[in-house]
Amino acid sequence: MIIIADSGSTKCDWQVVKEKESFLFTNTNGINPFFHDDVTIEAFIRENHELVKIADQITHIFFYCAGGSNTDLNIRVENGLRSVFINAEILVDHDLVGAAQSTWDGQPGITCILGTGSNSIYFDGEKMHEEVPALAYILGDEGSGSYFGKKLLADYLYKRLPKEIDDVMRYELKLTKNEILENVYMKPYANVYLASFMELIHQFLHLDYVSDMISEGMERFLRTHVMCFKDYKNTTVHFIGSVGFFFSEQLRLEAEKLGINIGTISKKPIDGLVDYHIKYHFDKLKQ
């Protein structure tokens, strides 16, 4: 049996494949080597009894994660996985690589992630390359959940929100300045905390404040992470992630203005990623 896993900072999807058929699908907490060491990663996996039960039967793991572009940090993930899956050969790579493979349609394309964070990659079927780096939620992540959450919370504290949103945050969620600053500056996983406000943002999409904010963020993402590629106007651009999926209308409108041709918009890469591995890799593996 093999495992194909895709992890953002919020959640990790695990698909177990046996004899070219999906055997088990499950989830754990998101795994990101920038935030989690090998002990924490092992603990996340061991909390999932379905995975632990079949751990010694796994022969290969293809693990794609946010933060997986750093080879040194990937050792943390590999060590955490190896502590549970003792018989498996393990490949750890960038979630962008997984996203590109999951959207591969036989033609060169640009694949973007728009979820808790954001990034982009070009894939021609064999080689991949990034044109600009991912700078994470403090310096970058344009158009992502953490990007919009940061803007929302800043405007809340600056008292610049429309009354409907302000009332929900102030009287229903009872958010205070101290609570927000503690979660952003003192507690771990600030990016996940910031992105957690996307559901609230989506709730008020009918307001000009929100629709304008989303449009601005989508435009900034496209200009930064798509238009950086030389031939972007003649290349199909695919999107993976909940923000791109739930705000696809705004994304398509901004892309049309910039002459960008959108292909697939998918909430999660796991299904396409499994299909890719079954088609291209499965027969090469010793089951």
Backbone torsions as a table, in degrees:
resi	resn	phi	psi	omega
1	MET	NA	145.7	176.9
2	ILE	-121.1	156.4	176.2
3	ILE	-117.0	134.2	169.7
4	ILE	-118.3	121.4	-174.9
5	ALA	-128.7	141.1	177.0
6	ASP	-129.2	124.7	-175.3
7	SER	-126.8	125.5	165.2
8	GLY	-92.3	-170.2	178.8
9	SER	-77.0	-18.4	-176.8
10	THR	-95.8	-45.5	-174.7
11	LYS	-146.1	149.5	177.0
12	CYS	-116.3	126.9	175.7
13	ASP	-96.0	130.8	-179.6
14	TRP	-119.2	122.3	175.5
15	GLN	-117.6	119.4	175.8
16	VAL	-94.3	130.7	-178.1
17	VAL	-119.1	132.5	179.1
18	LYS	-131.4	121.6	178.5
19	GLU	52.6	48.2	177.2
20	LYS	64.7	16.6	177.9
21	GLU	-125.0	142.9	175.7
22	SER	-64.6	127.9	-175.2
23	PHE	-106.8	-40.9	-177.8
24	LEU	-153.9	133.9	172.7
25	PHE	-120.5	132.0	-179.1
26	THR	-153.4	176.5	-177.1
27	ASN	-133.7	155.3	168.1
28	THR	-137.2	178.9	170.3
29	ASN	-58.4	151.7	177.5
30	GLY	-63.1	145.8	-179.0
31	ILE	-119.6	121.2	180.0
32	ASN	-138.5	115.1	-174.5
33	PRO	-63.9	-14.6	174.3
34	PHE	-70.1	-26.3	-175.0
35	PHE	-114.7	-18.6	-172.5
36	HIS	-124.4	133.4	174.4
37	ASP	-90.1	178.2	-174.5
38	ASP	-64.9	-33.0	179.3
39	VAL	-66.0	-43.5	178.8
40	THR	-65.0	-41.7	-179.9
41	ILE	-62.2	-45.4	176.9
42	GLU	-59.0	-42.8	-179.1
43	ALA	-62.6	-42.1	177.6
44	PHE	-57.6	-44.3	-177.3
45	ILE	-68.1	-43.1	-176.8
46	ARG	-67.5	-18.1	174.3
47	GLU	-69.6	-17.5	180.0
48	ASN	-98.4	102.3	-174.1
49	HIS	-68.6	-26.0	178.3
50	GLU	-64.9	-41.8	178.7
51	LEU	-70.4	-42.1	-179.4
52	VAL	-61.6	-37.9	-176.7
53	LYS	-61.6	-33.1	-176.4
54	ILE	-110.0	10.6	-171.4
55	ALA	-56.3	-41.3	-176.1
56	ASP	-75.8	-6.0	179.0
57	GLN	-95.9	-5.4	-177.4
58	ILE	-82.2	125.9	-178.2
59	THR	-100.2	-29.0	-178.5
60	HIS	-143.2	144.3	175.2
61	ILE	-131.1	126.9	170.6
62	PHE	-108.8	108.3	-172.3
63	PHE	-117.5	120.3	-179.1
64	TYR	-115.7	128.8	-174.3
65	CYS	-143.9	152.6	169.9
66	ALA	-59.9	136.6	-176.8
67	GLY	84.9	2.0	-174.7
68	GLY	-82.0	10.5	178.9
69	SER	-84.9	-8.9	-178.8
70	ASN	-98.6	109.3	-175.8
71	THR	-58.3	-41.9	-179.5
72	ASP	-64.0	-43.1	180.0
73	LEU	-70.1	-28.3	179.4
74	ASN	-62.1	-23.8	176.9
75	ILE	-61.2	-32.3	175.9
76	ARG	-59.8	-46.0	-179.3
77	VAL	-65.5	-46.1	-179.4
78	GLU	-59.3	-44.3	179.8
79	ASN	-65.2	-39.7	177.5
80	GLY	-63.6	-42.9	178.1
81	LEU	-65.3	-42.9	-175.9
82	ARG	-66.2	-25.4	178.0
83	SER	-66.9	-23.1	-179.5
84	VAL	-104.8	-48.1	-175.9
85	PHE	-98.1	80.3	-167.5
86	ILE	-73.0	-17.8	-177.4
87	ASN	-106.1	8.4	-170.6
88	ALA	-98.9	143.3	164.0
89	GLU	-83.3	133.9	-168.5
90	ILE	-123.0	130.2	171.7
91	LEU	-119.0	122.4	177.1
92	VAL	-112.3	130.4	-178.6
93	ASP	-145.8	175.5	-178.1
94	HIS	-66.6	143.0	176.3
95	ASP	-63.3	-24.7	176.3
96	LEU	-65.2	-36.7	177.1
97	VAL	-63.2	-45.3	176.9
98	GLY	-61.6	-41.4	179.4
99	ALA	-63.3	-42.5	180.0
100	ALA	-63.4	-43.4	178.1
101	GLN	-64.6	-37.2	-176.7
102	SER	-69.8	-23.5	-179.0
103	THR	-103.9	4.4	-177.0
104	TRP	-62.4	122.0	-178.7
105	ASP	-119.3	16.3	179.9
106	GLY	94.5	-6.1	-179.8
107	GLN	-124.9	145.8	176.7
108	PRO	-54.7	140.5	-178.3
109	GLY	-155.6	168.0	173.6
110	ILE	-105.9	127.8	177.5
111	THR	-114.5	132.6	-177.8
112	CYS	-118.6	146.4	170.6
113	ILE	-105.9	127.1	174.3
114	LEU	-132.1	86.1	179.4
115	GLY	-135.3	-128.6	173.8
116	THR	-58.0	-40.5	174.1
117	GLY	-120.7	-172.0	-179.1
118	SER	-147.3	153.9	-179.1
119	ASN	-174.6	175.2	178.5
120	SER	-151.6	156.8	-179.4
121	ILE	-151.8	150.2	174.9
122	TYR	-104.3	134.3	-178.0
123	PHE	-134.6	125.5	180.0
124	ASP	-106.3	12.1	-178.6
125	GLY	102.7	-22.0	178.7
126	GLU	-128.0	-50.0	-177.0
127	LYS	-111.3	148.9	176.9
128	MET	-125.9	148.2	171.2
129	HIS	-152.4	147.1	173.8
130	GLU	-97.1	142.4	177.5
131	GLU	-94.4	-38.3	175.4
132	VAL	-128.4	151.0	-176.8
133	PRO	-79.9	161.6	169.4
134	ALA	-84.9	127.1	-175.6
135	LEU	-105.7	7.4	176.5
136	ALA	65.3	-173.7	-163.3
137	TYR	-74.0	-18.4	-179.7
138	ILE	-82.8	-49.0	-176.6
139	LEU	-97.3	-21.1	-173.1
140	GLY	-139.3	-128.5	-177.9
141	ASP	58.3	37.7	179.3
142	GLU	-55.1	136.9	176.0
143	GLY	74.2	6.9	-176.7
144	SER	-94.4	176.3	176.6
145	GLY	-63.0	-41.1	179.4
146	SER	-67.5	-33.6	178.8
147	TYR	-63.7	-49.3	-178.8
148	PHE	-72.1	-35.7	177.7
149	GLY	-62.8	-38.6	178.3
150	LYS	-63.2	-42.8	179.6
151	LYS	-65.8	-42.2	-180.0
152	LEU	-61.3	-47.9	-177.1
153	LEU	-67.5	-37.6	177.2
154	ALA	-62.5	-44.8	-179.5
155	ASP	-67.9	-31.5	175.7
156	TYR	-64.0	-47.5	-178.6
157	LEU	-70.7	-28.9	176.6
158	TYR	-84.3	-1.1	179.6
159	LYS	61.1	45.6	-179.1
160	ARG	-114.5	9.4	-176.5
161	LEU	-85.6	152.0	168.9
162	PRO	-58.0	149.4	-173.4
163	LYS	-57.7	-38.6	-177.1
164	GLU	-60.8	-42.0	-179.6
165	ILE	-74.4	-42.8	-179.8
166	ASP	-58.2	-42.2	-178.8
167	ASP	-62.5	-41.9	179.5
168	VAL	-63.3	-45.1	-176.9
169	MET	-70.6	-35.3	-175.3
170	ARG	-83.6	-41.2	-171.4
171	TYR	-105.8	-28.6	177.8
172	GLU	-92.4	-50.9	179.1
173	LEU	-82.0	-19.9	178.6
174	LYS	54.3	44.0	-179.2
175	LEU	-75.0	133.9	177.5
176	THR	-116.0	160.2	177.7
177	LYS	-57.9	-45.0	-177.6
178	ASN	-62.9	-41.1	179.9
179	GLU	-63.5	-45.3	-179.1
180	ILE	-63.5	-48.4	-178.1
181	LEU	-64.5	-35.2	177.9
182	GLU	-65.1	-43.3	-179.2
183	ASN	-69.3	-33.2	-176.9
184	VAL	-84.1	-39.0	-170.6
185	TYR	-108.3	-16.8	-173.6
186	MET	-119.4	-33.4	-177.6
187	LYS	-90.7	157.0	177.2
188	PRO	-72.0	163.9	174.3
189	TYR	63.5	42.2	179.1
190	ALA	-59.5	-34.7	179.8
191	ASN	-62.4	-39.1	178.4
192	VAL	-68.1	-41.1	177.1
193	TYR	-59.4	-47.3	-179.8
194	LEU	-61.2	-43.9	-178.4
195	ALA	-69.2	-19.5	-178.6
196	SER	-65.2	-13.3	-179.6
197	PHE	-87.6	2.9	-179.6
198	MET	-65.8	-31.9	177.5
199	GLU	-63.6	-42.6	177.1
200	LEU	-64.6	-42.6	179.1
201	ILE	-60.5	-44.2	179.8
202	HIS	-63.3	-33.8	179.7
203	GLN	-60.3	-30.3	-176.3
204	PHE	-111.3	28.8	-178.4
205	LEU	-62.0	-22.4	-179.4
206	HIS	-71.6	-14.8	179.8
207	LEU	-83.1	142.3	179.5
208	ASP	-58.6	-36.8	-179.9
209	TYR	-56.0	-47.1	-177.2
210	VAL	-73.5	-47.3	-178.1
211	SER	-61.5	-37.5	177.5
212	ASP	-67.6	-40.0	179.6
213	MET	-64.1	-43.7	179.7
214	ILE	-64.8	-44.6	-179.6
215	SER	-61.2	-43.6	179.0
216	GLU	-62.1	-42.7	-179.4
217	GLY	-67.3	-39.7	177.8
218	MET	-65.1	-42.3	178.7
219	GLU	-62.3	-43.2	-179.5
220	ARG	-64.2	-40.0	177.2
221	PHE	-61.7	-48.9	-176.9
222	LEU	-62.0	-42.5	179.5
223	ARG	-66.3	-35.3	-176.3
224	THR	-83.2	-43.9	-167.4
225	HIS	-110.0	-6.5	176.8
226	VAL	-116.4	-48.5	-177.5
227	MET	-70.9	-6.0	175.0
228	CYS	-72.0	-19.8	178.7
229	PHE	-84.4	135.6	-171.4
230	LYS	-55.8	-47.6	-172.5
231	ASP	-105.5	36.4	-171.9
232	TYR	-61.1	-31.5	-177.3
233	LYS	-70.0	-22.3	-179.7
234	ASN	-106.7	15.1	-177.8
235	THR	-124.5	132.7	177.1
236	THR	-69.1	137.5	-177.5
237	VAL	-115.5	122.4	-179.1
238	HIS	-104.8	154.3	-178.6
239	PHE	-131.9	136.6	176.6
240	ILE	-125.4	135.9	174.4
241	GLY	130.0	154.3	-173.5
242	SER	-66.6	-34.5	-179.0
243	VAL	-68.1	-47.4	176.3
244	GLY	-60.8	-36.4	-177.8
245	PHE	-69.8	-50.8	-174.8
246	PHE	-79.1	-17.0	177.0
247	PHE	-117.9	35.7	-175.2
248	SER	-64.5	-31.8	-179.8
249	GLU	-63.4	-46.7	178.8
250	GLN	-65.8	-38.1	178.8
251	LEU	-62.5	-45.8	-179.6
252	ARG	-64.4	-39.9	-179.7
253	LEU	-63.2	-45.6	-179.5
254	GLU	-67.6	-36.8	178.4
255	ALA	-64.9	-41.2	179.6
256	GLU	-61.6	-40.6	179.5
257	LYS	-61.1	-32.0	-175.4
258	LEU	-97.6	4.2	178.6
259	GLY	73.1	30.9	-178.4
260	ILE	-101.5	130.2	-177.6
261	ASN	-93.8	111.6	-177.4
262	ILE	-90.2	135.8	175.2
263	GLY	-102.6	-111.0	-178.7
264	THR	-76.5	137.7	166.9
265	ILE	-124.2	112.2	-173.9
266	SER	-126.2	143.3	179.6
267	LYS	-70.2	-41.5	-177.1
268	LYS	-133.3	148.3	179.4
269	PRO	-88.9	-8.9	-165.3
270	ILE	-61.6	-41.1	-177.7
271	ASP	-64.2	-48.2	178.6
272	GLY	-65.1	-33.5	-180.0
273	LEU	-68.2	-40.4	177.1
274	VAL	-63.7	-46.3	179.1
275	ASP	-58.6	-41.9	-179.8
276	TYR	-61.3	-46.8	-177.3
277	HIS	-68.9	-38.2	177.5
278	ILE	-63.2	-40.2	-177.0
279	LYS	-73.4	-40.7	-170.6
280	TYR	-106.3	-22.7	-171.2
281	HIS	-120.6	-25.2	-167.4
282	PHE	-59.8	-44.2	-176.4
283	ASP	-68.2	-17.1	179.7
284	LYS	-84.2	-12.9	-175.2
285	LEU	-92.6	145.6	174.9
286	LYS	-87.2	113.1	-178.1
287	GLN	-85.3	NA	NA
